[in-house]
Structures are given as C-alpha cells and as structure tokens.
C-alpha cells in the first residue's frame, strides 16, 4: 500500500521525507527528474541526450552543486532561468528546456520549487556536457531573437471557468508543459500556441520520431483519462513510448484532484484545430499479407478482432495512435517494442520488438492492416516511413506519446 502524507493539499510520498514537500510536488509535476537525469547518473545531474536536427544537446546539472550545478543561483537567477530562459551568466538556454511553459508557474510554486532544489536535492559534482551541434551552428545569440516567439502571459483558462478547469489549464499549460510535445511547431520550431486561446494548442505533433497525438476532442471519459495519467493504463488503453517515462517520473505523482482537473480540462478542448488534409484509404486493411502477419504475431495478445484485454492489453479498435495521420508511433511500437509505465498501480507490461523478425514489407503490411481494419480508417503508411523507423537507433529520450 502506498504510504502518503497530505501536506497543504499536496500528495507526497513519505519515502522521501523532503523538507519542502510542496516544492518536491512541483518538481514532479514539472518532470524535472526525467529530463535532467541520465541513465545511471545522479538525480538531476544532467547529461541526458535530446536529439535536434543539428545534433544532440544534453540536459544540464540542476543540483545545488556550486561548480557544475545551480548552487550559486539566487532566487532571482532561478526565476529568470525558468521564466525567460536566461542562465545566471546571461547566456540563453536552448528551448528544449520548456521555459515558455514554466513562465506560467505561479509565484508560490516557483518559490517552493527553488527551496526544494536548493535544500533537498543532493549536490552532484557532475560536469555539464557540451552539445554535439557543430560549433558554427551552436551560437546562442539567435535564441534571444527566438524568445520573441513566445509570451509569458499567465492566461490559462476562461475567467468564467470552474476552479477545476482553471487548475487543469494551469497544470497542462504551465508546469506540465504538455504543449512541448503535443502542439505543432512553427518555422522556427516554436510552439504555434501556448494556451487554449489558439485552436492549434495541443492539436498533435511529431517529435523525435514519435507522433504525440492531439489532445483535443478526446473520446475518453474523465475517469479513463485520469487513470492513464496516474497508473499508465485504463480499461481499454495503455501508455507507451516516451510518454511512459513521463507517467513513471511525473504524472503518477499527481494528486487525484489534480489528475481529475487535468482530465476535465483536456476534455473541454474542442477538436476544432486545423488539421492536415489527407485522404484515408478504406482498403488499407484488406491485405491478406498483413492479416497473416497480424494473426501470427499480434493476435495472441490483441485478439483476432483487435480488442485486446480489459485493464491489460490495449484495444487497437478506435485507437488514437493507430488512427493517427502520422503512422510513425505505430511503426515504432512494432519495430522497437513497447513497455507500459511502472507505477504504484500498474505492473509493467512489455510488448516484444519485431526488428529483425519482420522485414520492412511485413511491417508495412501489418501496419496498414491494423490501420484499416475493425472500423479504423487511417491512411496507409508508405515504404519510406517504415524504412526510416526500422533503420533508426532505438532511443526513448525527449518527446511523448500515448497509445490511445
């Protein structure tokens, strides 16, 4: 049984016994640990790789170490970094750190986070790693111009909204920075919208080879959506891909009221965002070859009719990832396998990878079979999409996507 303390309305595990539980909660909700902790490294000591078109960049040490971390940061320095993306020495931060969203953090939350980071996080003398971007392209001064693309407006929901909707809007657009993955990017790779005043907000985007689906017009109940956030699965759906790490490191620590508030807010967003125009192929699933692959490798778990099993294997019927315009996520799950989050309420379920077992044509066949069967009517994946995914290095850093 999970042992919890309720401190000023926040749920905190007694295992940590943090002196600043409110700040620890903000750090969890803001996903600081997942992004700033490398595999095998000290918590929040940086070094985790994030791919960009120009080369990998690496998260920085945000422990209170005074040489390599943020131990010398005053509260004003900390606030400027989180709200404006400017480090203590004046250099602009890469916007892989979602300061356009953190700009919306309330003053009490920001102060609580600072106190927790400075007093509860153990300092780690881990040097920061330089990016892999060629030096001619790694100049940071253009980032001062890039900052003009975002606004630090605190707007998060209508003033007439309920307290729950306002709280959900704050968590989604602020500390949760959901738009960093789920909002389309503009020509300068800026998010096209930072709150729900624009219909592009949370309307879906591809990032690091994963398609983070639209969170607008969701056909889930509030209970199902909250369950996905808290335990990584619901009756008919499960989280996988890089969103699995977000659940493991962040959203499973949400209080139930906060998870419910996020669910209510997301369900309030209408599916009226502009979408790319493509033609679905009603014959995509009528492939004997794809059906043969599916029945041999997939039906044991997902069933001959793609319905999965309740509270265990997700259904492929009316599945948002399966029906997404961009087939990248489905192809990656087939090629690389998938693992649901490890949470307090969920034992991880692992789907095997079929790279090396299935060739490109078989992967394409089964992808299109699933995308065009049982009422699914998604456009077919082309050979290039399959080849691109099958040749890429398996990695789950950056990005977020759900299987539903």
N, C-alpha and C positions, 0 to 999 in steps of 0.2 A: 504494500500500500504506500502511495506517495505521501511523504510527510511534509506538510506545508505550514508556513506561518502566514497570517494575513496582516500585512503592515500597511496602514493608511490605504487600504483598499487594493494593495498590490499582492500578487501571489509570488512567494519566494521560497525556494527550496531551503530547508534548514541545513542541508548538507554543506552549503557554502558559508552560512553564518556571516554574511557580509555586514560590515558596519554601516553600509549605505545601501539597504535593500531596494530603495526607490531607484537609485542610480543603476544598480545591477539589472533591474527590470527594464529600464530604458535601454541599456546596452544590449540586452537580449532581443527586445523588440526591434532595435535598430540593426541587428545582425552584425554587430561589431566582431564577434568571435570568429564567425565563419569566414569573413573576408580578410581578417588580419592574423590568421593562424595558419601557418604552413604545415603540411603533413610532417609529423614528428617534431615540430617546433614548439617552443614555449607559447602559451596562450597570449595572443595579441602582440607577438613579437615580429609580425610581418613575414614577408618572404613568399607569400602565395602569388602564383602567376595569374595574370589576367591577359588573355590574348587581345591584340588590336590588329588592324590591317597593316600596321607598320612594324609590329613586333610585340613581344610580351612586355608588360610592365608588372611591377611587383608591389604588393601592399607593404606599407611601412610599419615600423615598430611604434606602437602606440602605448607601450607600457611606460611607467613613470621613470624609466632609466634616463638619467640626465645627459648621457653622452649620445646614445642612439635613439632614444625614445622621446617622450614629450614631458619629461620630468621638470624641465625648466620653463614650461608654458604657464603663464599666468592665466587666470580665468578669461581675461580679455583676449589673450592669444588664442586660447582654446575656442572661444566663441567666434573669432574671426576665421579660424580654420574651418569650423563646421558650417558657418552660415555664409561665408564668402569664398571659401576655397583658397585661402591665403595662409601659408605657413608662417611660423614665428619670424623667420629670416626674410620674409617678403616674397618668396617665390610662389607662384600659383601651383596649386595641386592639380594633378590630372583628374578630370571629371569622372573617372572610374569610381572615385570616392563621391558618393551622391550628395554633395553639399547643396545642390539645388533643392533637394527634398529636405535635408537637415536644416535648411534655412527656416523651415516652418516649425521647428521644435519650440515648444513653449519655454519661457524663461525658467520656470521651476524644473522642468525636465532637463534642460541643458545644465543647470547648476547641479542637479542631482547626479547627472552623468559625469561631470567634471570631478565632483567629490569622490565618486566611486573609482574612477580611473586613476586618480592620484593617490588614493589612500587604501584601496582594497586590492588592486591588481598588482601582483608581484613584478618588480622591475626585472627586465631581462636584457643583458648586455649583448644583444644581437644586432650586428651592423646591418644597415639597410642595403638592399641590393639594387644596383643600377639597372635601368631598363635595357631591353635588347633592341630598342629603337636606334637606328643609325644616328650618329651624333649630328649630322647635317639636318636631320628631321626632328631632333629631340628638343629643340629650343622651346622654352616655356613661355616666352613673351607673348606669342599669339593667344595664349589662354586668357590673357587679360581682355582681349577682344571677344573671345568666345563667351566670356561671362555676361556679355550683353544679351545673350540669347535666353537667359532665364531671369525670372523675377522672384524676389523673396516675399511676395505677397502672402499674407497669412490666410487668405481665403481658402476654406476647405469645404464648406457646405452652406446652403442657404441659411440665412438668419432665422427663417421660419421652420427649419428642420428640428426634429426631436433631439434631445440630448444624446440618444444612442447614435443617431445618424451623424451628428456633429463629431462625436468621439470616433466613430468608424472612419469618417472622412479624414480626420486628423491623423489617425494611425496609418491609413493607407497612403496618403499623400506626403506625410511627414516622416516620422521615424521608420515606418515600414518600407518606404521608398519603392513601392510596387511598380510605379511607372518606369523605373530604371530598366526594367526588363519587358514590361507589358505595354509600353507606349511606343508608337512608331517614332523613328528618328528622322530628323531633317537633313539637309545637305551638309551641315557642319556637324552631324552626329549628335545634335542636341535633341532632347525630347521635344516633340511637337506640342505638348501640353503638360502642364504641371499640376492641374487641378481639374475638377469636373465642369468648369466654365467652358471648356472646349470638348467637343464630341470625340476628338482624337485620343483623349486621355484613356489609357488602359484598353485600347482597341486592338492590341496584339502587335508583336514584332518578332523577328528572328534575331537571335543573339548567340554568337559562338556556336552556330550550327544547331541550336535548339529553337523551336518555334514556341514562344511564350504566347499562349492564346489570348484572345480578347476576354476581358473580364466583364464585359458589358452584355446585358441580356442573358445572363446565365440561367439555365433551365434546371437549377438545383434548388432544393429547399434550404432555408436558413440553417436548419439542423445539419444537413449534409455538408454544407459549406463550412460550418464551424468545425465539424468533425474532421474534414480534410486538413484544416489548419492545426488542430490540436493533436491528432493522432496519425495523420498521414493517410487515412482511408475513410471511406464511408461505405454504405451498403453496396453500392454498385461501382464505385470509383476508387482509385488509389493514386498517390503522388509518386512520380519517378523523375529521373533526370536530375538536373541541378537544383530543381525545386525541392527535391528530397533533402538536400543539405540545409535548405532554408527552414524546413519544418523541424529537422533534427536539432539545429542550433538556435532557432529563433522562435517560430510560431507555436511550438508545443508548450512554451513557457507563458503564453498569453493567459490572462485570467479568462474564465468562462464569459463574464460580461464583455470583455474586450473582444474576444473571438466572435461573440454574437453581434457586437456592434459593427465589426468589420463585415460580417456576413450580411447584415441588414443594409449597410451602406452599398456594398457591391451589387446587391440585388435591386437597389434603387436606380442603378445606372441603366438607361435605356440602350438598346442595341441600334442606335441611330448614327454611329460613327461612320465616316466614309470608308468604304472597303474597295479593294482592287476588284476589277471586273474580270471574271474568268468564267469559262463555260464548263460546267460539270459534265462528265461522261457517264450517262446512265448505263453504259455497257461495261464499265470498268471492272466490275466484279465477275463478269461472265467468262472467266478464264479457267479452263479445265486444269491448266498447269498450276495456276495459283491456288485453286481449290485442293489439288493434290498435295502441294506443299503445306497448306494450312492444316489439312486433316492429319498429315503425318507428324508435324512438329508443334502445332499450336492447339489443336482441339482437345488434347488431354486436359489442359488447364482451362482454356477459354470456352470449351464446349463446341460442339458441331455447329450450333447456331450463334456462337459468339457472345453468349450471355454471361460467361464467367460464373463465379460462385459468390453468393452474398457474403459481404464482410471479409472477402479474401481476395479472389482474383477479379480484377475489374472487367466489366462488360465492355465489349467492343461495339455494341449497338448504340447509336446516338452518342458516341464518344467524341468529345470536342477535339481531342488530339488526332483521332482517326480521321475526322471530317475537316480538319484544318486545310485551308487552301495550300499552305506550305507543308509538304509531306516529310520535311526533314526530321521532325521529332519521332514520328512513327518508324522511319527507316533507321534512325539511330538506336531506338529501342530494340529493333530486330537484330541489328548488326552488333551492338555493344552490350546488349542485355540491359536489365534494369533492376533496381533494388528499392523497395519502399523504405520510408524513413524508420529509424529506430527511435521510438518514443515511449513514453510512460504507458500508453495504452495500446501499443501495437508491436507485435513481434515481426521483425523484418521479413519480407518475402522477396526472394530473388528469382528473376527470370534469366535463363541462360542466354549467353551471347551466341549468335549464329554466324559470326565472321569465321570463315574457314570451313564451315559446314555447308553453307549455301553460297552459290555463286551469284554474281550481280543479276543475272536474268531471273534466277529463282527468287531473289529478294524483291526484285521489281514485280514479279508475278504475284507473290503473296501480299505485297503492299497494296497493289491495285485490287486484288480480290477483296481484301478487308475493307478498303475504301469505297467499294461499290456493291457491297452485299448487305443483307439484313436491313434495308432501308437507308444505309449510308449512300451518299451520292456525291462524293468528293472527286475533284479532277484527278486524272491518273498521274502518277509520278513518271518522269521520263528517265531514260537511261543515265543521263548526266547526273541527276540528283542522287541516284543510287551509287554511282561510281565515286562521286565526291565524298559521300559519307563513308563508304567502305574503305577508302584509302586514307582517311584522316586518322590521326593519333587519338586514341581513346583518352578523354580527359573530361572532368566534370567541375571545372572551375569557371566562375562567372555565371551569368545567365540563370534563368529559372523557368521551369515549365511544369505543368501538371498533366497527368494522363487523362484528365477529364475535361 
